[in-house]
């Protein structure tokens, strides 16, 4: 089972999304619990970000007041999953931060 680590950008975007939607950060973490299990066990099964060689995507469905979310991650050289970015999934395409 892989270890999951998150970047400061991932953590700050999680807080920003929670504030923007009037929900608790912990509610987002609850929705992501199943994703985290999947990433620990089968991270390589998720699709690559178009045009990137190591970044992968995972998307959640909307749950209660929590919007659908898209998370970008990478499996690093130590076989850990590094969570880079999270965004509200507004459509099929990945928006991502400007310099990703």
Beta strands, then each sheet from edge to edge (+ up, - down):
strand 1: 4-6
strand 2: 55-59
strand 3: 69-75
strand 4: 81-88
sheet 1: 1+ 4+ 3- 2+
end
